[in-house]
Amino acid sequence: MLKTIRKFAFASLSLAAGFLFLISTNAQQLPKELQPPTNEQLLLQVHAKGDQIYTCKGDGAQFTWVLKAPEAQLTDKSGQPFGKHFAGPAWEANDGSRVTGKAVANAPSPDADSIPWLLVTAASHSGEGVLAHVTSIQRINTKGGKAPASGCDAAHAGQEERAPYSADYVFFVPK
């Protein structure tokens, strides 16, 4: 009986999350390269708000801003705290579950002043909570977060800059 209730609850949550996902991306079609594998299904979508942290690095006379790490708070669809996003890239839910991934595809954001949209494949997990079985993550609906356009030179080597950003992260699990 408990298994049946859990399956029903998971199916209901997945259906609701899928509906919200379709609403949020309706105006902006996802590029084919960002689609998760067909053997995966939507688990949930969260909103991130924070910073992309860049470090000024040099190689000889050439200097450029290099992404050090993201640092963002995650909220659920009702605006309640869900967890955090940080270097790895990694996502950690408030229940202690964590997924770390590796970007496998990207596409330009429809907003030219924003960081690209991504498809990330899970590389490792920890904990037994909501993120324990995630296999893919999409970063979509990005706003901001691009590296500074200037200011990285020999005099600023090692300096950090934060670029505020927001995005939606969509988590998928096996069917």
Backbone as CSV, one residue per row, in Angstrom:
resi,resn,N_x,N_y,N_z,CA_x,CA_y,CA_z,C_x,C_y,C_z
1,MET,0.817,-1.192,0.000,0.000,0.000,0.000,0.865,1.261,0.000
2,LEU,1.902,1.285,0.859,2.788,2.437,0.939,3.500,2.672,-0.389
3,LYS,3.919,1.575,-1.049,4.575,1.708,-2.359,3.630,2.334,-3.376
4,THR,2.377,1.927,-3.351,1.389,2.465,-4.281,1.189,3.958,-4.037
5,ILE,1.111,4.344,-2.778,0.940,5.767,-2.445,2.150,6.562,-2.916
6,ARG,3.358,6.024,-2.680,4.572,6.713,-3.123,4.596,6.870,-4.641
7,LYS,4.248,5.791,-5.367,4.233,5.859,-6.835,3.226,6.906,-7.310
8,PHE,2.045,6.921,-6.690,1.030,7.892,-7.062,1.521,9.313,-6.782
9,ALA,2.125,9.523,-5.616,2.626,10.856,-5.262,3.707,11.296,-6.233
10,PHE,4.639,10.392,-6.555,5.720,10.729,-7.490,5.147,11.050,-8.869
11,ALA,4.191,10.241,-9.327,3.578,10.483,-10.634,2.854,11.827,-10.647
12,SER,2.150,12.144,-9.562,1.437,13.422,-9.482,2.402,14.601,-9.493
13,LEU,3.477,14.479,-8.707,4.482,15.547,-8.683,5.147,15.705,-10.038
14,SER,5.454,14.592,-10.690,6.099,14.650,-12.006,5.187,15.318,-13.025
15,LEU,3.908,14.969,-12.988,2.950,15.563,-13.912,2.826,17.063,-13.674
16,ALA,2.715,17.461,-12.412,2.609,18.889,-12.079,3.872,19.634,-12.488
17,ALA,5.022,19.039,-12.211,6.289,19.678,-12.581,6.400,19.790,-14.094
18,GLY,5.969,18.758,-14.802,6.012,18.784,-16.262,5.146,19.896,-16.819
19,PHE,3.954,20.078,-16.244,3.071,21.140,-16.669,3.711,22.501,-16.442
20,LEU,4.305,22.710,-15.265,4.971,23.985,-14.975,6.152,24.210,-15.907
21,PHE,6.899,23.141,-16.204,8.038,23.237,-17.106,7.571,23.686,-18.488
22,LEU,6.488,23.115,-18.975,5.975,23.489,-20.289,5.522,24.944,-20.303
23,ILE,4.887,25.388,-19.226,4.450,26.776,-19.157,5.656,27.713,-19.195
24,SER,6.692,27.399,-18.398,7.832,28.310,-18.277,8.662,28.400,-19.546
25,THR,8.652,27.367,-20.363,9.470,27.384,-21.574,8.628,27.513,-22.841
26,ASN,7.331,27.704,-22.693,6.445,27.757,-23.837,6.877,28.801,-24.855
27,ALA,7.252,29.998,-24.388,7.613,31.080,-25.299,9.011,30.886,-25.892
28,GLN,9.813,30.060,-25.284,11.181,29.871,-25.735,11.427,28.377,-25.963
29,GLN,11.487,27.969,-27.218,11.703,26.565,-27.530,13.119,26.151,-27.150
30,LEU,13.234,24.966,-26.568,14.552,24.447,-26.216,15.235,23.878,-27.446
31,PRO,16.485,24.241,-27.658,17.225,23.657,-28.779,17.350,22.141,-28.616
32,LYS,17.405,21.456,-29.723,17.467,19.994,-29.724,18.642,19.472,-28.888
33,GLU,19.794,20.128,-28.957,20.982,19.649,-28.241,20.835,19.726,-26.721
34,LEU,19.828,20.442,-26.241,19.619,20.558,-24.798,18.549,19.614,-24.269
35,GLN,17.987,18.810,-25.147,16.964,17.850,-24.723,17.623,16.708,-23.948
36,PRO,17.005,16.273,-22.843,17.554,15.123,-22.120,17.330,13.843,-22.924
37,PRO,18.041,12.784,-22.599,17.822,11.507,-23.290,16.362,11.068,-23.186
38,THR,15.891,10.317,-24.159,14.482,9.905,-24.197,14.115,8.930,-23.087
39,ASN,15.109,8.328,-22.448,14.811,7.387,-21.357,14.764,8.087,-19.998
40,GLU,14.664,9.422,-20.008,14.571,10.190,-18.770,13.240,10.935,-18.717
41,GLN,12.823,11.251,-17.482,11.590,12.013,-17.280,11.839,13.157,-16.312
42,LEU,10.995,14.153,-16.406,11.091,15.336,-15.570,10.868,14.978,-14.103
43,LEU,11.740,15.479,-13.247,11.571,15.329,-11.799,11.049,16.633,-11.210
44,LEU,11.787,17.736,-11.412,11.369,19.021,-10.858,12.144,20.155,-11.496
45,GLN,11.648,21.366,-11.278,12.297,22.581,-11.756,12.412,23.549,-10.589
46,VAL,13.590,24.172,-10.448,13.815,25.166,-9.395,14.369,26.438,-10.027
47,HIS,14.259,27.525,-9.286,14.766,28.814,-9.746,16.018,29.162,-8.953
48,ALA,17.030,29.657,-9.640,18.287,30.054,-8.998,18.455,31.558,-9.095
49,LYS,18.970,32.132,-8.014,19.316,33.546,-8.016,20.610,33.683,-7.233
50,GLY,21.623,34.290,-7.872,22.911,34.440,-7.216,23.922,35.085,-8.133
51,ASP,25.146,34.575,-8.108,26.246,35.145,-8.889,27.023,34.064,-9.635
52,GLN,27.570,34.461,-10.771,28.610,33.705,-11.442,29.900,34.428,-11.045
53,ILE,30.853,33.708,-10.459,32.077,34.317,-9.956,33.207,34.069,-10.951
54,TYR,33.855,35.142,-11.386,34.936,35.081,-12.368,36.242,35.542,-11.738
55,THR,37.354,34.959,-12.205,38.692,35.344,-11.773,39.474,35.809,-12.990
56,CYS,40.224,36.893,-12.846,41.076,37.392,-13.924,42.344,36.543,-13.967
57,LYS,42.556,35.870,-15.096,43.730,35.004,-15.241,44.510,35.402,-16.482
58,GLY,45.826,35.254,-16.367,46.687,35.616,-17.483,47.557,34.475,-17.941
59,ASP,47.873,34.520,-19.228,48.796,33.576,-19.850,49.722,34.422,-20.724
60,GLY,50.853,34.789,-20.163,51.739,35.707,-20.876,51.143,37.097,-20.868
61,ALA,50.925,37.639,-22.063,50.359,38.984,-22.172,48.839,38.955,-22.340
62,GLN,48.256,37.759,-22.445,46.812,37.621,-22.642,46.114,37.402,-21.300
63,PHE,45.114,38.214,-20.998,44.348,38.084,-19.768,42.874,37.957,-20.107
64,THR,42.169,37.122,-19.337,40.752,36.921,-19.574,40.051,36.529,-18.281
65,TRP,38.740,36.821,-18.222,37.926,36.405,-17.086,37.571,34.935,-17.261
66,VAL,37.825,34.137,-16.222,37.559,32.698,-16.245,36.557,32.378,-15.135
67,LEU,35.556,31.566,-15.454,34.561,31.197,-14.450,35.219,30.410,-13.326
68,LYS,35.042,30.890,-12.120,35.539,30.185,-10.936,34.451,29.261,-10.398
69,ALA,33.246,29.806,-10.227,32.152,29.021,-9.659,30.848,29.805,-9.692
70,PRO,29.734,29.083,-9.731,28.457,29.738,-9.479,28.206,29.724,-7.975
71,GLU,27.379,30.635,-7.521,26.956,30.660,-6.117,25.538,31.192,-6.123
72,ALA,24.576,30.295,-5.911,23.183,30.716,-6.003,22.309,29.962,-5.012
73,GLN,21.242,30.625,-4.611,20.210,30.002,-3.789,19.125,29.482,-4.723
74,LEU,18.576,28.327,-4.398,17.528,27.698,-5.197,16.205,27.774,-4.457
75,THR,15.141,28.081,-5.200,13.801,28.109,-4.620,12.868,27.252,-5.459
76,ASP,11.840,26.707,-4.813,10.873,25.893,-5.533,9.833,26.792,-6.206
77,LYS,8.834,26.180,-6.830,7.849,26.944,-7.595,7.046,27.916,-6.745
78,SER,6.963,27.659,-5.432,6.221,28.574,-4.563,7.129,29.605,-3.899
79,GLY,8.419,29.614,-4.291,9.348,30.588,-3.748,10.001,30.168,-2.437
80,GLN,9.739,28.934,-2.008,10.316,28.435,-0.761,11.743,27.945,-1.000
81,PRO,12.637,28.100,-0.023,14.021,27.628,-0.177,14.064,26.132,-0.512
82,PHE,14.854,25.800,-1.525,15.023,24.411,-1.946,16.437,23.917,-1.648
83,GLY,17.433,24.784,-1.876,18.817,24.372,-1.688,19.764,25.394,-2.260
84,LYS,20.921,24.903,-2.743,21.936,25.818,-3.277,22.650,25.188,-4.470
85,HIS,23.278,26.076,-5.254,24.060,25.690,-6.431,25.438,26.293,-6.249
86,PHE,26.485,25.491,-6.516,27.849,25.949,-6.260,28.823,25.213,-7.163
87,ALA,30.136,25.444,-6.925,31.189,24.871,-7.772,31.037,23.368,-7.897
88,GLY,31.362,22.883,-9.052,31.288,21.449,-9.348,31.080,21.210,-10.844
89,PRO,30.015,21.666,-11.463,28.858,22.310,-10.851,28.084,21.307,-9.994
90,ALA,27.540,21.786,-8.893,26.802,20.932,-7.972,25.538,21.640,-7.495
91,TRP,24.552,20.826,-7.164,23.287,21.288,-6.617,23.025,20.472,-5.364
92,GLU,22.660,21.138,-4.284,22.367,20.445,-3.037,21.005,20.876,-2.534
93,ALA,20.133,19.888,-2.306,18.801,20.162,-1.770,18.890,20.306,-0.256
94,ASN,17.894,20.939,0.328,17.857,21.107,1.780,17.777,19.776,2.522
95,ASP,17.395,18.697,1.829,17.347,17.383,2.475,18.724,16.711,2.532
96,GLY,19.762,17.407,2.017,21.127,16.888,2.055,21.555,16.132,0.816
97,SER,20.628,15.815,-0.085,21.014,15.122,-1.313,21.729,16.096,-2.239
98,ARG,22.671,15.554,-3.011,23.501,16.387,-3.872,23.779,15.661,-5.177
99,VAL,23.845,16.448,-6.252,24.265,15.929,-7.551,25.329,16.872,-8.105
100,THR,26.386,16.272,-8.642,27.447,17.020,-9.310,27.429,16.582,-10.763
101,GLY,27.648,17.521,-11.675,27.533,17.183,-13.080,28.646,17.714,-13.938
102,LYS,28.508,17.419,-15.229,29.447,17.883,-16.243,28.625,18.361,-17.440
103,ALA,28.890,19.594,-17.880,28.167,20.139,-19.037,28.513,19.336,-20.284
104,VAL,27.473,18.946,-21.035,27.683,18.168,-22.255,27.195,18.901,-23.500
105,ALA,26.385,19.952,-23.313,25.902,20.729,-24.462,25.510,22.114,-23.972
106,ASN,25.602,23.093,-24.890,25.148,24.445,-24.561,24.554,25.096,-25.789
107,ALA,23.776,26.118,-25.535,23.162,26.902,-26.608,23.062,28.339,-26.111
108,PRO,23.201,29.299,-27.012,23.100,30.696,-26.583,21.736,30.973,-25.950
109,SER,21.731,31.809,-24.938,20.477,32.256,-24.345,19.763,33.146,-25.357
110,PRO,18.447,33.113,-25.412,17.728,34.056,-26.262,18.009,35.508,-25.858
111,ASP,18.432,35.705,-24.603,18.819,37.015,-24.097,20.329,37.155,-24.304
112,ALA,20.737,37.971,-25.252,22.158,38.095,-25.633,23.048,38.554,-24.474
113,ASP,22.477,39.158,-23.447,23.259,39.630,-22.299,23.338,38.597,-21.181
114,SER,22.984,37.343,-21.492,22.923,36.302,-20.471,23.790,35.101,-20.820
115,ILE,24.168,34.360,-19.774,24.974,33.147,-19.959,24.176,32.106,-20.737
116,PRO,24.871,31.183,-21.396,24.196,30.178,-22.224,23.299,29.239,-21.426
117,TRP,22.412,28.594,-22.136,21.615,27.508,-21.599,22.485,26.256,-21.697
118,LEU,22.279,25.314,-20.781,23.124,24.118,-20.732,22.324,22.836,-20.579
119,LEU,22.955,21.736,-20.983,22.530,20.391,-20.607,23.710,19.792,-19.864
120,VAL,23.457,19.315,-18.648,24.484,18.759,-17.774,24.134,17.305,-17.496
121,THR,25.134,16.429,-17.537,24.953,15.027,-17.183,25.487,14.809,-15.775
122,ALA,24.733,14.083,-14.960,25.155,13.805,-13.586,26.423,12.956,-13.597
123,ALA,27.392,13.341,-12.747,28.650,12.601,-12.623,28.734,11.881,-11.285
124,SER,28.120,12.449,-10.239,28.127,11.799,-8.931,26.957,12.296,-8.099
125,HIS,26.621,11.488,-7.083,25.520,11.801,-6.170,25.959,11.545,-4.740
126,SER,25.272,12.206,-3.805,25.416,11.855,-2.399,24.083,12.132,-1.721
127,GLY,23.833,11.426,-0.632,22.577,11.577,0.086,21.479,10.726,-0.508
128,GLU,20.370,10.654,0.213,19.244,9.806,-0.202,17.983,10.589,-0.528
129,GLY,18.089,11.893,-0.694,16.906,12.718,-0.911,16.504,12.881,-2.361
130,VAL,15.865,14.001,-2.641,15.230,14.275,-3.927,16.204,14.260,-5.113
131,LEU,17.467,14.637,-4.902,18.426,14.688,-6.016,19.250,13.408,-6.183
132,ALA,18.960,12.387,-5.387,19.768,11.162,-5.349,19.809,10.392,-6.666
133,HIS,18.796,10.541,-7.505,18.746,9.742,-8.734,18.735,10.595,-10.005
134,VAL,19.059,11.873,-9.867,19.070,12.776,-11.025,20.126,12.321,-12.027
135,THR,19.762,12.326,-13.310,20.682,11.906,-14.372,21.057,13.051,-15.310
136,SER,20.168,14.035,-15.458,20.448,15.195,-16.314,19.861,16.444,-15.689
137,ILE,20.483,17.581,-16.007,20.022,18.879,-15.531,20.099,19.859,-16.701
138,GLN,19.052,20.641,-16.881,19.077,21.729,-17.863,19.176,23.053,-17.114
139,ARG,19.955,23.989,-17.660,19.938,25.374,-17.199,19.278,26.164,-18.314
140,ILE,18.145,26.788,-17.996,17.378,27.538,-18.996,16.935,28.871,-18.404
141,ASN,16.336,29.697,-19.251,15.757,30.981,-18.821,16.771,31.842,-18.068
142,THR,17.989,31.892,-18.570,19.051,32.644,-17.908,18.872,34.146,-18.090
143,LYS,19.254,34.869,-17.055,19.272,36.338,-17.075,20.581,36.772,-16.429
144,GLY,21.422,37.490,-17.177,22.689,37.982,-16.649,23.733,36.893,-16.515
145,GLY,24.748,37.169,-15.665,25.770,36.177,-15.365,26.984,36.159,-16.261
146,LYS,27.022,37.005,-17.296,28.182,36.995,-18.195,29.406,37.619,-17.529
147,ALA,30.584,37.161,-17.958,31.846,37.709,-17.460,31.935,39.190,-17.823
148,PRO,32.642,39.973,-17.003,32.832,41.380,-17.357,33.460,41.505,-18.745
149,ALA,33.112,42.560,-19.461,33.633,42.771,-20.815,35.043,43.341,-20.805
150,SER,35.460,43.911,-19.679,36.791,44.515,-19.607,37.291,44.463,-18.168
151,GLY,38.481,45.036,-17.948,39.013,45.133,-16.602,39.936,44.014,-16.185
152,CYS,40.194,43.083,-17.084,41.102,41.987,-16.757,42.421,42.228,-17.488
153,ASP,43.448,42.580,-16.701,44.773,42.826,-17.261,45.802,42.460,-16.195
154,ALA,47.067,42.690,-16.490,48.141,42.313,-15.563,47.952,42.944,-14.181
155,ALA,47.453,44.159,-14.140,47.255,44.840,-12.862,46.127,44.224,-12.032
156,HIS,45.252,43.462,-12.679,44.104,42.871,-11.983,44.164,41.350,-11.916
157,ALA,45.299,40.761,-12.256,45.440,39.300,-12.227,45.073,38.773,-10.844
158,GLY,44.234,37.736,-10.824,43.795,37.130,-9.574,42.567,37.773,-8.957
159,GLN,42.172,38.924,-9.466,40.993,39.616,-8.940,39.727,38.846,-9.297
160,GLU,38.744,38.871,-8.395,37.458,38.238,-8.643,36.388,39.290,-8.904
161,GLU,35.461,38.934,-9.768,34.283,39.757,-10.043,33.062,38.849,-9.994
162,ARG,31.968,39.390,-9.475,30.708,38.652,-9.412,29.734,39.245,-10.420
163,ALA,29.099,38.376,-11.179,28.092,38.794,-12.144,26.747,38.211,-11.698
164,PRO,25.813,39.045,-11.242,24.511,38.540,-10.810,23.803,37.802,-11.949
165,TYR,23.117,36.723,-11.584,22.366,35.971,-12.588,21.168,35.292,-11.955
166,SER,20.258,34.877,-12.807,19.168,33.993,-12.401,18.976,32.992,-13.532
167,ALA,18.427,31.851,-13.186,18.191,30.788,-14.160,17.205,29.798,-13.565
168,ASP,16.677,28.959,-14.416,15.881,27.824,-13.967,16.696,26.572,-14.217
169,TYR,16.699,25.671,-13.239,17.358,24.366,-13.379,16.268,23.308,-13.373
170,VAL,16.334,22.452,-14.377,15.350,21.403,-14.563,16.051,20.066,-14.393
171,PHE,15.547,19.239,-13.460,16.186,17.969,-13.111,15.391,16.808,-13.702
172,PHE,16.134,15.833,-14.248,15.534,14.647,-14.850,16.068,13.393,-14.180
173,VAL,15.235,12.349,-14.162,15.584,11.050,-13.596,15.205,9.963,-14.606
174,PRO,15.704,8.729,-14.426,15.323,7.648,-15.343,13.825,7.380,-15.304
175,LYS,13.280,6.953,-16.447,11.850,6.583,-16.509,11.652,5.277,-15.788
